């Protein structure tokens, strides 16, 4: 599913730890995957001229786009 971030939000590792210094910016266009066994949501987001993969805990703060 494609989504747009409506606010700045942190991203997490696969084990659920916050990735220090990394976040999704407001208005970033992201690709969201299915929920993992750890109840985290995989996400691909723009970062430094490319994309990066991480996880979010909730879809709050995203709209479909």
C-alpha positions as CSV (number, residue, x, y, z in Angstrom):
1,X,0.0,0.0,0.0
2,X,1.3,3.5,-0.8
3,X,0.9,6.2,1.8
4,X,1.9,9.7,2.6
5,X,3.2,10.7,6.1
6,X,1.1,13.4,7.7
7,X,3.7,14.2,10.5
8,X,7.3,13.4,11.3
9,X,7.6,10.0,13.0
10,X,10.3,7.6,14.3
11,X,11.2,4.3,12.7
12,X,12.2,1.1,14.4
13,X,14.4,-2.0,13.8
14,X,13.0,-5.5,13.3
15,X,13.4,-6.1,17.0
16,X,11.4,-3.0,17.9
17,X,14.2,-0.6,19.0
18,X,14.0,3.0,17.9
19,X,16.5,3.8,15.1
20,X,18.3,6.8,16.6
21,X,18.5,9.8,14.2
22,X,16.3,8.2,11.6
23,X,12.7,9.2,11.0
24,X,10.0,9.7,8.3
25,X,9.4,13.3,7.4
26,X,6.0,14.9,6.9
27,X,4.8,14.4,3.3
28,X,7.2,11.5,2.6
29,X,5.7,9.0,0.1
30,X,6.1,5.5,1.6
31,X,5.4,1.9,0.7
32,X,3.8,0.0,3.6
33,X,3.9,-3.8,3.9
34,X,2.0,-6.3,6.1
35,X,2.2,-6.6,9.9
36,X,5.0,-8.8,11.2
37,X,4.9,-11.4,14.0
38,X,6.3,-8.6,16.3
39,X,3.3,-6.4,15.4
40,X,5.5,-4.0,13.5
41,X,4.7,-2.7,10.1
42,X,7.5,-2.8,7.5
43,X,7.9,0.5,5.5
44,X,10.1,1.7,2.7
45,X,10.6,5.5,2.9
46,X,12.8,8.1,1.0
47,X,16.2,8.7,2.6
48,X,19.4,10.4,1.2
49,X,18.7,10.2,-2.5
50,X,17.3,6.7,-2.3
51,X,15.1,4.6,-0.1
52,X,15.5,2.9,3.2
53,X,13.6,0.0,4.9
54,X,12.5,0.1,8.5
55,X,9.4,-0.5,10.7
56,X,6.7,1.6,12.3
57,X,4.4,0.7,15.2
58,X,1.2,2.3,13.9
59,X,-0.4,3.6,10.7
60,X,-1.5,6.7,12.6
61,X,0.1,9.6,10.9
62,X,-0.3,8.2,7.4
63,X,-2.9,8.7,4.7
64,X,-3.4,6.6,1.6
65,X,-1.7,8.1,-1.4
